[in-house]
């Protein structure tokens, strides 16, 4: 068969511009697209620091600066720029190889993050990289981004690096209409700050700086209460360490506050709180990819663990996964969710279930006696999970069937055996509760839980006569 015959019997099997520019961007929210761009800056800093001796603040001096207005977007970093060997891959849609980073704990695997984010934000944009090996810029013009333009070629323009820091700048003054509207919204910017503070809390904890419109963002990390290792029952976290392939695993679960009172549970039912730290968060290579999960994904409602309920709002946990092989981490393409069906995450989930059982059981056994536990919590100190808690590594025991694993199961204080307690719960109209409140306490504003408890106590006294 000659070449002409072969061409007649083949069809184009490649992607279309419309798919990448118009369709792929629907799979990601605007704030997550911006986080994708920050991920690239962080990965650049990691490449700059990986050969340096261990330091608690290896990223000190590196930063990413975001500027958002209703007319423009800019991200500038000083994280080394794009090396020559990465330049072609950086601008191709899809990464042909994930091996170039070698033994460096990045999280970029698929090669679509920066491009998808740019397409999500702008109608046109320019990306400039200043690097000791090569300094150049690429312009994503309106014409190039048009779904009708089937050309994939991009012009690489040389840039004079004189007087400029090594790093990457992404800028656009031609935003998509819906993006311009969001950037002008203070609520969106405040939510973005909260998301950056949480997702990059652990990388910022190690020295990396992120600024939004000139203001430095403060990191948010998880502390758990711990009385330290000891033989006496006390408030301490469950801690688990293991290794799966090239991935180091650490699971810590415990209390970050004292037990929830019944009055708080009533308030939660009336106005659910979204600001608590309760639930399980997952960190991959210092980037948080799952925040405060309270679903079956991390073991709630499975394996003997009850479903999440407001009474468990004192329980939190952190899963830390670290690897120089990014493809072994159970991360989705958005980098903000997990492949929960992977063999690695099944081991993680089992450890979460084991830890959650300990603290949900404790909460249930002290139900109705929460005030009596306050002294235990006062004797425990808040310790940052990522940097301070090493109970499994220092005091853990071996896990049967897993030679790579060690676990630390805390001995928590338990109530002295008493008559079993049960919660009484019912719902009445608020105006009826206020009438009874005024009858019992002389005012209408008492908490519903206090009104119910007082009704029971008075009825019980009458019943005993």
NUNU-748023 format. One record per residue (C-alpha): residue number from 1; residue in one letter; chain; x, y, z. Coordinates in steps of 0.02 Angstrom, whole numbers, plus 50000, padded with zeros to 5 digits. Layout:
MARNU,resi,resn,chain,px,py,pz
MARNU,NUM,a,A,X,Y,Z
...
END
This chain:
MARNU,resi,resn,chain,px,py,pz
MARNU,1,x,A,50000,50000,50000
MARNU,2,x,A,50076,50169,49951
MARNU,3,x,A,50067,50330,50056
MARNU,4,x,A,49918,50401,49961
MARNU,5,x,A,49816,50242,49990
MARNU,6,x,A,49863,50244,50176
MARNU,7,x,A,49803,50425,50193
MARNU,8,x,A,49638,50383,50108
MARNU,9,x,A,49609,50247,50238
MARNU,10,x,A,49646,50352,50393
MARNU,11,x,A,49558,50490,50488
MARNU,12,x,A,49619,50624,50607
MARNU,13,x,A,49616,50557,50785
MARNU,14,x,A,49686,50708,50877
MARNU,15,x,A,49600,50836,50990
MARNU,16,x,A,49507,50991,50933
MARNU,17,x,A,49541,51167,50993
MARNU,18,x,A,49359,51181,51047
MARNU,19,x,A,49378,51035,51167
MARNU,20,x,A,49524,51112,51260
MARNU,21,x,A,49471,51294,51256
MARNU,22,x,A,49282,51278,51281
MARNU,23,x,A,49246,51107,51355
MARNU,24,x,A,49393,51057,51466
MARNU,25,x,A,49378,51221,51562
MARNU,26,x,A,49203,51172,51620
MARNU,27,x,A,49278,51036,51730
MARNU,28,x,A,49362,51161,51846
MARNU,29,x,A,49301,51308,51952
MARNU,30,x,A,49382,51478,51934
MARNU,31,x,A,49464,51474,52106
MARNU,32,x,A,49535,51300,52073
MARNU,33,x,A,49604,51363,51906
MARNU,34,x,A,49698,51500,51999
MARNU,35,x,A,49762,51371,52124
MARNU,36,x,A,49828,51270,51975
MARNU,37,x,A,49936,51418,51927
MARNU,38,x,A,50001,51433,52106
MARNU,39,x,A,50042,51246,52100
MARNU,40,x,A,50160,51281,51954
MARNU,41,x,A,50249,51415,52056
MARNU,42,x,A,50266,51297,52203
MARNU,43,x,A,50334,51160,52090
MARNU,44,x,A,50462,51284,52024
MARNU,45,x,A,50518,51324,52202
MARNU,46,x,A,50533,51138,52240
MARNU,47,x,A,50647,51116,52089
MARNU,48,x,A,50756,51256,52156
MARNU,49,x,A,50770,51185,52332
MARNU,50,x,A,50771,50995,52312
MARNU,51,x,A,50961,50980,52317
MARNU,52,x,A,50981,51088,52473
MARNU,53,x,A,51008,51011,52647
MARNU,54,x,A,50852,50985,52752
MARNU,55,x,A,50782,51145,52827
MARNU,56,x,A,50620,51181,52919
MARNU,57,x,A,50597,51331,52801
MARNU,58,x,A,50666,51272,52633
MARNU,59,x,A,50553,51390,52534
MARNU,60,x,A,50602,51550,52624
MARNU,61,x,A,50628,51687,52494
MARNU,62,x,A,50511,51611,52363
MARNU,63,x,A,50343,51691,52330
MARNU,64,x,A,50197,51704,52210
MARNU,65,x,A,50104,51869,52189
MARNU,66,x,A,49926,51875,52123
MARNU,67,x,A,49843,52035,52061
MARNU,68,x,A,49658,52026,52019
MARNU,69,x,A,49554,52171,51955
MARNU,70,x,A,49394,52180,51855
MARNU,71,x,A,49502,52219,51702
MARNU,72,x,A,49658,52112,51724
MARNU,73,x,A,49745,51960,51797
MARNU,74,x,A,49928,51938,51840
MARNU,75,x,A,50029,51806,51930
MARNU,76,x,A,50215,51836,51954
MARNU,77,x,A,50334,51721,52046
MARNU,78,x,A,50521,51713,52080
MARNU,79,x,A,50530,51523,52076
MARNU,80,x,A,50665,51499,51944
MARNU,81,x,A,50568,51507,51782
MARNU,82,x,A,50546,51362,51661
MARNU,83,x,A,50707,51265,51623
MARNU,84,x,A,50748,51233,51441
MARNU,85,x,A,50708,51047,51452
MARNU,86,x,A,50533,51086,51520
MARNU,87,x,A,50490,51228,51401
MARNU,88,x,A,50407,51127,51262
MARNU,89,x,A,50309,51021,51387
MARNU,90,x,A,50251,51177,51481
MARNU,91,x,A,50156,51239,51329
MARNU,92,x,A,50098,51074,51256
MARNU,93,x,A,49921,51016,51299
MARNU,94,x,A,49960,50857,51394
MARNU,95,x,A,50123,50801,51468
MARNU,96,x,A,50211,50667,51364
MARNU,97,x,A,50322,50611,51509
MARNU,98,x,A,50318,50632,51698
MARNU,99,x,A,50496,50572,51723
MARNU,100,x,A,50587,50737,51695
MARNU,101,x,A,50562,50794,51874
MARNU,102,x,A,50652,50639,51936
MARNU,103,x,A,50655,50628,52126
MARNU,104,x,A,50565,50791,52162
MARNU,105,x,A,50400,50797,52260
MARNU,106,x,A,50293,50895,52137
MARNU,107,x,A,50111,50854,52099
MARNU,108,x,A,50101,50900,51914
MARNU,109,x,A,50068,50744,51810
MARNU,110,x,A,49946,50779,51669
MARNU,111,x,A,50015,50937,51589
MARNU,112,x,A,49850,51029,51572
MARNU,113,x,A,49841,51137,51730
MARNU,114,x,A,49922,51300,51673
MARNU,115,x,A,49844,51298,51500
MARNU,116,x,A,49669,51254,51562
MARNU,117,x,A,49682,51392,51694
MARNU,118,x,A,49733,51522,51564
MARNU,119,x,A,49591,51469,51449
MARNU,120,x,A,49470,51479,51596
MARNU,121,x,A,49522,51655,51643
MARNU,122,x,A,49565,51750,51485
MARNU,123,x,A,49520,51781,51304
MARNU,124,x,A,49706,51809,51274
MARNU,125,x,A,49859,51802,51386
MARNU,126,x,A,50048,51811,51386
MARNU,127,x,A,50163,51696,51484
MARNU,128,x,A,50343,51750,51512
MARNU,129,x,A,50479,51641,51588
MARNU,130,x,A,50648,51706,51646
MARNU,131,x,A,50771,51564,51674
MARNU,132,x,A,50962,51556,51671
MARNU,133,x,A,50953,51433,51525
MARNU,134,x,A,50822,51520,51418
MARNU,135,x,A,50709,51672,51435
MARNU,136,x,A,50557,51679,51323
MARNU,137,x,A,50373,51724,51310
MARNU,138,x,A,50221,51643,51230
MARNU,139,x,A,50066,51737,51178
MARNU,140,x,A,49897,51651,51179
MARNU,141,x,A,49807,51769,51060
MARNU,142,x,A,49620,51779,51029
MARNU,143,x,A,49651,51705,50858
MARNU,144,x,A,49748,51557,50929
MARNU,145,x,A,49613,51523,51060
MARNU,146,x,A,49472,51528,50932
MARNU,147,x,A,49385,51357,50919
MARNU,148,x,A,49390,51378,50731
MARNU,149,x,A,49580,51388,50728
MARNU,150,x,A,49650,51212,50713
MARNU,151,x,A,49833,51265,50722
MARNU,152,x,A,49925,51213,50880
MARNU,153,x,A,50087,51305,50843
MARNU,154,x,A,50143,51440,50966
MARNU,155,x,A,50277,51570,50934
MARNU,156,x,A,50416,51572,51064
MARNU,157,x,A,50484,51749,51077
MARNU,158,x,A,50654,51781,51158
MARNU,159,x,A,50654,51898,51309
MARNU,160,x,A,50795,52004,51380
MARNU,161,x,A,50818,51943,51559
MARNU,162,x,A,50921,52093,51613
MARNU,163,x,A,50860,52162,51780
MARNU,164,x,A,50724,52031,51799
MARNU,165,x,A,50710,51894,51930
MARNU,166,x,A,50708,51714,51874
MARNU,167,x,A,50525,51665,51874
MARNU,168,x,A,50362,51659,51778
MARNU,169,x,A,50236,51796,51742
MARNU,170,x,A,50060,51758,51677
MARNU,171,x,A,49960,51912,51629
MARNU,172,x,A,49803,51963,51538
MARNU,173,x,A,49704,52123,51517
MARNU,174,x,A,49569,52038,51414
MARNU,175,x,A,49468,51932,51536
MARNU,176,x,A,49315,51827,51503
MARNU,177,x,A,49160,51924,51554
MARNU,178,x,A,49108,51805,51693
MARNU,179,x,A,49286,51808,51763
MARNU,180,x,A,49294,51998,51764
MARNU,181,x,A,49131,51998,51861
MARNU,182,x,A,49201,51875,51989
MARNU,183,x,A,49364,51971,52010
MARNU,184,x,A,49265,52128,52051
MARNU,185,x,A,49171,52035,52188
MARNU,186,x,A,49245,52053,52363
MARNU,187,x,A,49162,51892,52420
MARNU,188,x,A,49251,51793,52284
MARNU,189,x,A,49419,51869,52331
MARNU,190,x,A,49391,51832,52516
MARNU,191,x,A,49343,51652,52477
MARNU,192,x,A,49497,51637,52368
MARNU,193,x,A,49606,51698,52512
MARNU,194,x,A,49528,51568,52628
MARNU,195,x,A,49557,51431,52500
MARNU,196,x,A,49738,51479,52470
MARNU,197,x,A,49770,51490,52658
MARNU,198,x,A,49705,51313,52681
MARNU,199,x,A,49769,51227,52523
MARNU,200,x,A,49945,51299,52539
MARNU,201,x,A,49953,51314,52728
MARNU,202,x,A,50086,51179,52742
MARNU,203,x,A,50196,51246,52602
MARNU,204,x,A,50181,51423,52675
MARNU,205,x,A,50221,51350,52845
MARNU,206,x,A,50389,51304,52768
MARNU,207,x,A,50428,51479,52706
MARNU,208,x,A,50335,51503,52541
MARNU,209,x,A,50244,51670,52527
MARNU,210,x,A,50083,51700,52430
MARNU,211,x,A,50010,51875,52410
MARNU,212,x,A,49844,51931,52340
MARNU,213,x,A,49833,52112,52283
MARNU,214,x,A,49988,52152,52386
MARNU,215,x,A,49929,52074,52551
MARNU,216,x,A,50020,51921,52617
MARNU,217,x,A,49906,51774,52654
MARNU,218,x,A,49926,51688,52823
MARNU,219,x,A,49935,51497,52822
MARNU,220,x,A,49801,51389,52902
MARNU,221,x,A,49856,51218,52968
MARNU,222,x,A,49777,51088,53082
MARNU,223,x,A,49820,51073,53267
MARNU,224,x,A,49763,50925,53372
MARNU,225,x,A,49755,50914,53562
MARNU,226,x,A,49885,50800,53641
MARNU,227,x,A,49946,50772,53818
MARNU,228,x,A,50102,50690,53750
MARNU,229,x,A,50149,50507,53763
MARNU,230,x,A,50116,50426,53931
MARNU,231,x,A,50043,50274,54018
MARNU,232,x,A,49896,50361,54100
MARNU,233,x,A,49733,50390,54003
MARNU,234,x,A,49734,50563,53924
MARNU,235,x,A,49680,50657,53769
MARNU,236,x,A,49800,50606,53631
MARNU,237,x,A,49779,50579,53443
MARNU,238,x,A,49780,50415,53347
MARNU,239,x,A,49935,50410,53237
MARNU,240,x,A,49981,50294,53094
MARNU,241,x,A,50134,50288,52979
MARNU,242,x,A,50164,50173,52832
MARNU,243,x,A,50236,50164,52658
MARNU,244,x,A,50151,50107,52498
MARNU,245,x,A,50270,50093,52352
MARNU,246,x,A,50363,50258,52349
MARNU,247,x,A,50229,50350,52449
MARNU,248,x,A,50254,50389,52634
MARNU,249,x,A,50090,50390,52730
MARNU,250,x,A,50046,50476,52894
MARNU,251,x,A,49869,50477,52966
MARNU,252,x,A,49832,50576,53125
MARNU,253,x,A,49656,50589,53198
MARNU,254,x,A,49601,50666,53361
MARNU,255,x,A,49515,50811,53448
MARNU,256,x,A,49552,50991,53403
MARNU,257,x,A,49432,51060,53535
MARNU,258,x,A,49329,51003,53684
MARNU,259,x,A,49171,50901,53660
MARNU,260,x,A,49019,50984,53585
MARNU,261,x,A,48880,51031,53706
MARNU,262,x,A,48697,50993,53669
MARNU,263,x,A,48660,51179,53654
MARNU,264,x,A,48787,51188,53512
MARNU,265,x,A,48704,51040,53426
MARNU,266,x,A,48538,51133,53432
MARNU,267,x,A,48621,51288,53359
MARNU,268,x,A,48699,51182,53221
MARNU,269,x,A,48529,51116,53171
MARNU,270,x,A,48462,51294,53158
MARNU,271,x,A,48613,51372,53070
MARNU,272,x,A,48740,51243,53009
MARNU,273,x,A,48921,51297,53030
MARNU,274,x,A,49043,51287,52886
MARNU,275,x,A,49191,51365,52976
MARNU,276,x,A,49240,51217,53085
MARNU,277,x,A,49394,51109,53062
MARNU,278,x,A,49297,50948,53089
MARNU,279,x,A,49326,50809,52963
MARNU,280,x,A,49475,50732,52874
MARNU,281,x,A,49594,50831,52763
MARNU,282,x,A,49718,50753,52643
MARNU,283,x,A,49887,50831,52598
MARNU,284,x,A,49989,50772,52448
MARNU,285,x,A,50167,50837,52437
MARNU,286,x,A,50122,50983,52552
MARNU,287,x,A,49968,51033,52448
MARNU,288,x,A,49797,51004,52527
MARNU,289,x,A,49688,50911,52400
MARNU,290,x,A,49539,50869,52512
MARNU,291,x,A,49477,50981,52653
MARNU,292,x,A,49373,50936,52806
MARNU,293,x,A,49290,50786,52724
MARNU,294,x,A,49143,50715,52823
MARNU,295,x,A,49086,50583,52702
MARNU,296,x,A,49107,50397,52668
MARNU,297,x,A,49257,50447,52561
MARNU,298,x,A,49365,50455,52718
MARNU,299,x,A,49272,50323,52818
MARNU,300,x,A,49125,50415,52897
MARNU,301,x,A,48973,50301,52900
MARNU,302,x,A,49071,50143,52859
MARNU,303,x,A,49161,50002,52949
MARNU,304,x,A,49076,50035,53116
MARNU,305,x,A,49103,50223,53110
MARNU,306,x,A,48941,50323,53124
MARNU,307,x,A,48896,50452,52993
MARNU,308,x,A,48955,50627,53032
MARNU,309,x,A,48841,50716,53154
MARNU,310,x,A,48858,50886,53240
MARNU,311,x,A,48904,50797,53402
MARNU,312,x,A,49068,50745,53316
MARNU,313,x,A,49120,50923,53275
MARNU,314,x,A,49270,50908,53392
MARNU,315,x,A,49350,50772,53285
MARNU,316,x,A,49474,50810,53146
MARNU,317,x,A,49613,50722,53056
MARNU,318,x,A,49753,50746,52933
MARNU,319,x,A,49817,50623,52802
MARNU,320,x,A,49991,50667,52737
MARNU,321,x,A,50053,50581,52578
MARNU,322,x,A,50229,50618,52521
MARNU,323,x,A,50319,50550,52368
MARNU,324,x,A,50448,50597,52238
MARNU,325,x,A,50344,50497,52113
MARNU,326,x,A,50194,50608,52079
MARNU,327,x,A,50106,50475,51976
MARNU,328,x,A,50093,50364,52131
MARNU,329,x,A,49989,50493,52226
MARNU,330,x,A,49800,50467,52216
MARNU,331,x,A,49765,50641,52144
MARNU,332,x,A,49631,50685,52016
MARNU,333,x,A,49666,50796,51865
MARNU,334,x,A,49600,50948,51959
MARNU,335,x,A,49724,50915,52101
MARNU,336,x,A,49581,50954,52223
MARNU,337,x,A,49510,50779,52241
MARNU,338,x,A,49566,50599,52260
MARNU,339,x,A,49561,50432,52172
MARNU,340,x,A,49479,50347,52321
MARNU,341,x,A,49477,50177,52235
MARNU,342,x,A,49666,50159,52225
MARNU,343,x,A,49750,50024,52330
MARNU,344,x,A,49851,50158,52418
MARNU,345,x,A,49700,50257,52472
MARNU,346,x,A,49609,50101,52530
MARNU,347,x,A,49750,50078,52657
MARNU,348,x,A,49735,50261,52707
MARNU,349,x,A,49547,50246,52724
MARNU,350,x,A,49562,50094,52837
MARNU,351,x,A,49678,50192,52952
MARNU,352,x,A,49552,50336,52953
MARNU,353,x,A,49413,50215,53003
MARNU,354,x,A,49519,50145,53145
MARNU,355,x,A,49556,50319,53211
MARNU,356,x,A,49379,50386,53191
MARNU,357,x,A,49308,50239,53290
MARNU,358,x,A,49413,50287,53442
MARNU,359,x,A,49351,50465,53449
MARNU,360,x,A,49170,50437,53399
MARNU,361,x,A,49160,50301,53534
MARNU,362,x,A,49234,50422,53662
MARNU,363,x,A,49108,50555,53612
MARNU,364,x,A,48962,50435,53627
MARNU,365,x,A,49017,50366,53796
MARNU,366,x,A,49027,50542,53870
MARNU,367,x,A,48863,50597,53792
MARNU,368,x,A,48768,50705,53916
MARNU,369,x,A,48924,50719,54025
MARNU,370,x,A,49029,50829,53911
MARNU,371,x,A,49066,50955,54049
MARNU,372,x,A,49150,50818,54151
MARNU,373,x,A,49281,50796,54013
MARNU,374,x,A,49338,50978,54017
MARNU,375,x,A,49481,50941,54137
MARNU,376,x,A,49552,50809,54018
MARNU,377,x,A,49553,50935,53876
MARNU,378,x,A,49635,51068,53985
MARNU,379,x,A,49781,50949,54015
MARNU,380,x,A,49812,50931,53828
MARNU,381,x,A,49901,51057,53718
MARNU,382,x,A,49868,51102,53537
MARNU,383,x,A,50007,51034,53428
MARNU,384,x,A,50028,51061,53242
MARNU,385,x,A,49998,50893,53160
MARNU,386,x,A,50122,50914,53018
MARNU,387,x,A,50271,50970,53122
MARNU,388,x,A,50244,50913,53302
MARNU,389,x,A,50149,50747,53312
MARNU,390,x,A,50263,50595,53297
MARNU,391,x,A,50177,50470,53412
MARNU,392,x,A,50175,50326,53288
MARNU,393,x,A,50355,50351,53233
MARNU,394,x,A,50422,50369,53412
MARNU,395,x,A,50305,50259,53515
MARNU,396,x,A,50199,50158,53392
MARNU,397,x,A,50181,49970,53380
MARNU,398,x,A,50197,49861,53225
MARNU,399,x,A,50042,49826,53120
MARNU,400,x,A,50009,49643,53084
MARNU,401,x,A,50023,49601,52900
MARNU,402,x,A,50105,49767,52856
MARNU,403,x,A,50292,49772,52895
MARNU,404,x,A,50303,49953,52836
MARNU,405,x,A,50173,50017,52960
MARNU,406,x,A,50167,50073,53142
MARNU,407,x,A,50017,50137,53238
MARNU,408,x,A,49987,50230,53401
MARNU,409,x,A,49818,50197,53482
MARNU,410,x,A,49787,50319,53625
MARNU,411,x,A,49708,50266,53789
MARNU,412,x,A,49573,50395,53819
MARNU,413,x,A,49488,50428,53987
MARNU,414,x,A,49324,50335,54006
MARNU,415,x,A,49178,50375,54123
MARNU,416,x,A,49154,50277,54283
MARNU,417,x,A,49017,50150,54257
MARNU,418,x,A,48849,50231,54289
MARNU,419,x,A,48670,50202,54240
MARNU,420,x,A,48665,50208,54049
MARNU,421,x,A,48623,50377,53975
MARNU,422,x,A,48521,50416,53821
MARNU,423,x,A,48486,50579,53731
MARNU,424,x,A,48305,50640,53726
MARNU,425,x,A,48270,50744,53572
MARNU,426,x,A,48111,50816,53500
MARNU,427,x,A,48055,50966,53399
MARNU,428,x,A,47923,51095,53442
MARNU,429,x,A,47870,51262,53366
MARNU,430,x,A,47981,51405,53424
MARNU,431,x,A,47834,51507,53490
MARNU,432,x,A,47784,51359,53600
MARNU,433,x,A,47962,51342,53666
MARNU,434,x,A,47966,51528,53707
MARNU,435,x,A,47802,51516,53804
MARNU,436,x,A,47871,51371,53908
MARNU,437,x,A,48037,51464,53929
MARNU,438,x,A,47946,51614,54002
MARNU,439,x,A,47846,51500,54117
MARNU,440,x,A,48001,51410,54182
MARNU,441,x,A,48133,51548,54182
MARNU,442,x,A,48035,51710,54175
MARNU,443,x,A,48102,51754,54002
MARNU,444,x,A,48071,51694,53825
MARNU,445,x,A,48249,51684,53761
MARNU,446,x,A,48318,51528,53847
MARNU,447,x,A,48402,51397,53737
MARNU,448,x,A,48284,51257,53678
MARNU,449,x,A,48399,51124,53754
MARNU,450,x,A,48391,51210,53925
MARNU,451,x,A,48202,51221,53914
MARNU,452,x,A,48190,51036,53872
MARNU,453,x,A,48310,50986,54012
MARNU,454,x,A,48216,51090,54140
MARNU,455,x,A,48050,51012,54087
MARNU,456,x,A,48122,50838,54112
MARNU,457,x,A,48202,50879,54280
MARNU,458,x,A,48040,50949,54349
MARNU,459,x,A,47938,50803,54283
MARNU,460,x,A,48064,50681,54358
MARNU,461,x,A,48052,50763,54529
MARNU,462,x,A,47863,50749,54520
MARNU,463,x,A,47875,50567,54465
MARNU,464,x,A,47986,50521,54615
MARNU,465,x,A,47862,50589,54742
END
